């Protein structure tokens, strides 16, 4: 009888302990993680008609939307629809007038505009970062790893530079070596994410753009895109594995860096609608109204940090051209028109609170561009739902930076008669 009682109460204790442990495990907050993938040179009209089951699965959880690159057409921040400017627009959340990358030579990037890895590592050095890329310049020039002027960022893991290994990947006229490198990059990204679960990862795949340049709108281009979807599946499967086995909340964002010309699909770099129109696919369940409003590539950086629950340093945040499509937002599409000594500001309001306001600030300098503090002057405040504000200025001012500070984020716009 005594043994039976001991066994009974022992089993009861184990059951209670198990229930207690299970409850603790279920209520424990999941660790946010993020991975973003750039698949090069795929117009929205093409990705929408092909067989991409991996993207379809991801979109069903979160969403798909058309997006754009190239800045605001015919304004001070118009940016070429070329690969490197597209990548760094994502990496910094800014357009070409700030990051200063205008082509694939990457001659003089302005590292005062912090990239996504620099922000992550400076805000929280415990965050683990990783990069998997078919182009070495992404790390060495755009991120500027190890460069003092780029913040001496050191990624925790990197897998790139295979295009320089001509023994293992001999170069061929059909660029099949790039396809093989993409395969190795996606495989290693999947392996490392599954094993290590880095907090922030970038994966870059190139072969689709090579096929676009060679064949334009063609079966070869389409097959390369469908193959890229299979490569993305490896990474997506690794993410699902992490979510199943660990207390992790993963965000995945897949996008492209530019579209292609309407005539043949071989070229890009201009400002035609097809070259500017891209797309974003994500598993996020916290998408806001901005996501369906044709967001920009610069919106991805603040969206990722909202998911990671990382607070971007205030001086960096003021310079962002992007508006997050994850989490709460105040306004988007801030525009400014100068007429004599009056500037009219207009924006789209996203606040549901009729009493929410934005504070208005102006700077006549551009100190941040040169690594100096910005000197903003407070010019008033406005109710966000009014969607416009008239600002009195010196009509002879050649340059003005205008900043709106909402409850959740900043928005900025420039008036440029003469660039500082």
Secondary structure, DSSP 8 states (H G I E B T S, - for coil): -HHHHHHHHHHHHHHHHHHHHHHHHHHS--EEEEEEEEETT--HHHHTTS--HHHHHHHHHSEEEEEE-SSSTTSTT-----HHHHHHHHHHS--HHHH---STT--S--TTS--HHHHHHHH-TTS-EEEEES-THIIIIII-TT-GGGT----SEEE--GGG-TTTS---TT-HHHHHHHHHHHHHHHHHHHHH--SEEEEEE-HHHHHHHHHSSSHHHHHHHHHHHHHHHHHHHHHHHHHHHSSEEEEEEEE-S----SSSSS---S--HHHHEEEEEE--S-B-GGGGTT-BTTHHHHHHHHHHT----HHHHTT-----SBS---EEEEEEEEETTEEEEEEEE----TT-EEEEEEESS-GGGGTS----EEEEEEEGGG-EEEEE--TT-SEEEEEEE-SS-EEEEEEESS--
